[in-house]
Amino acid sequence: MAGAAALRRSARRISRHLAAAPAFCRSALQQPERLLSSQASPEHGARVAVSGSELALYPPERVRNFSIIAHVDHGKSTLADRLLELTGTIQKGHGQPQYLDKLQVERERGITVKAQTATMFYRHITASQDSDTPRYLLNLIDTPGHVDFSYEVSRSLAACQGALLVVDAAQGVQAQTIANFYLAFESNLSIIPVINKIDQPTADPDNVKDQLKRLFDIDPSEALLTSAKTGKGLEQVLPAVIERIPSPPGKCDAPVRMLLLDSYYDEYKGVICHVAVVDGALRKGDKIASAATGRAYEVLDLGIMHPELTPTGVLYTGQVGYVISGMRSTKEARIGDTLHQAKRTVEPLPALSHAIEKLTCNDASVSVTKETSNALGMGFRCGFLGLLHMDVFHQRLEQEYGAQVISTIPTVPYIFEYGDGSKVQVENPAALASNPRKRVAACWEPTVIATIIIPSEYVGPVIMLCSERRGEQLEYTFIDAQRALLKYRLPLKEIIVDFYNELKGITSGYATFDYEDSEYQQSELVKMDILLNGQPVDAMATIVHNQKAQRVGKELVEKLKKFIERQMFEITIQAAIGSKVIARETLSAMRKNVLAKCYGGDITRKKKLLEKQKEGKKRMKRVGSVDIPQEAFHELLKVSNSK
């Protein structure tokens, strides 16, 4: 009798679900007995098997798409771990902290580089509801916190209707907190402030609430107090997500439209695309097309990240998942593209402003062009978002692909105007010909608006650092009694190498830094060449400010002298601007003692041997080549903008 009663209750529950589900959802329900086996409460840590018929039970009003955004090291990934455990998506004590950080470089550095998605199922019970209330489908996106990876945050927010803004209870609002808040605010997302790490001895949540009110006009009563490490306060996070974040907009009965959020190449499955279904439903075997390229594909597999790839055979309106469609290269999967039903005309979704079409190494923000260097041979000129971004990309090439890479001095795009009025944009300094017939009339360089938050006792050294980097102060205010906010316009060239490291050094690690692109400004720029035995090394050419040319040139040649190996002939290392040499070092030749066997005799015999050796070294200097080790290029990265 008890078993029969349970079946009747289950049947009534399914009937209520069917009544609430839209027509396309009801038609998908073919296996109710599978549903019964999957109703085990996820709060008890049970892994839930998911099928397409079960996804049909989650119409858009039962879906929430949200992201976690914060400054670096404020506890985003730890909070994501706890939410995955709370919903039973992963087992408690799984032994792998920061579960969503998949890359080796992320685990080694303790940072998030790639945004990761996970689907969770959660039963939200209120006082007016019973235990039969259908669960909610929650799509969580964990994002990076470092300034170099803000593009990952931008494209993640395109799939969300809300965001958890995590702030460290001890450190308070920092530079990337401000940047991420405005990214979410400009995307018209619902923002839930979460004050994390309240278990720390130095935590001051009341002060953080005041900062949120003063900087963002956020009501202090809306802030959630949590400790992702101990689990305190986490029970209020997911209910707040359900109650405060709206369901995704979209039409269930419209032709399918999907926003392509990310893609990566799998050795066995090919290109895997992460998509957000905006309208309609997508099923295995459907024909889809790209609005950007016009190419058509067949859906070979699709599903959700739960948290690993979990095939479901179907995705419905408002849901986020993956699609495998036989794409051969990630270049076909353009971030921000609209995927739609083939042979149907649909209005493309607004493309992401930060999307870049060229993809490489599963990193959508790296622009790549082939280039040939006389010194290094065939290679690639890559565009990065910052020095950490370049360093991580370099490390991933070595770890994931076994490639040994030489990195040259980083540069930025400049604009040069000649006397005849013509303008040229220069990204590779070696491409700027030193033509005496074409006089450079003016130069422009890109600038950024930098936001720096520091303890008030470090204001003096930071102002001095920004002045040395040719910065223009735009704002100087105090957030509270202990911390100041500085805004500067800085040349991009001055911050791409070691500015952040120096800023951290002079503030004992307490400074936070964020920047955004600004306009070009006129400047006195010159091209500086490095010459080895009179021959220019194009890979070492750089564009510097005229005031810094003498110092930078001297430091470059001194560094090269330390790393270039001695040869059998003399090596002259010079830094030159046009035909004017501004710095020089000489690496003496290794010298064989040709007089070793001369124990006496006429002095003319010794002179003859020495003259013969001298002539031989001259011939070697004309035909000999100088190898520049990889370490020399790495050291030059630290010199071009050093103080």
Secondary structure, DSSP 8 states (H G I E B T S, - for coil): -HHHHHHHHHHHHHHHHHHHS-HHHHHH---HHHHHHT-S-GGGT------HHHHTT--GGGEEEEEEEESTTSSHHHHHHHHHHHTTSS-TT-S-SSTT--SHHHHHHT---S-EEEEEEE----TT--TT---EEEEEEE---SGGGHHHHHHHHTT-SEEEEEEETTT-S-HHHHHHHHHHHHTT-EEEEEEE-TTSTT--HHHHHHHHHHHH---GGG-EE-BTTTTBTGGGHHHHHHHHS------TTS--EEEEEEEEEETTTEEEEEEEEEES-EETT-EEEETTT--EEE--EEEEESSSEEE-SEE-TT-EEEEE---S-GGGS-TT-EEEETT---------TT--S--BTTBTT-EEEEEEETTTEEEEEEE-SSHHHHHHHHHHHHHHH------------EEEEETTS-EEEESSGGGS---TTS-EEEEEEEEEEEEEEEEGGGHHHHHHHHHHTT-EEEEEEESSSSEEEEEEEEEGGGTSSSHHHHHHHHTTT--EEEEEEEEEEE--EEEEEEEETTEE-GGG-EEEETTTHHHHHHHHHHHHHHHS---SS-EEEEEEETTEEEEEEEE------TTTT--SS-HHHHHHHHHHHHHHHHHHHHH------HHHHHHHHHHTT--
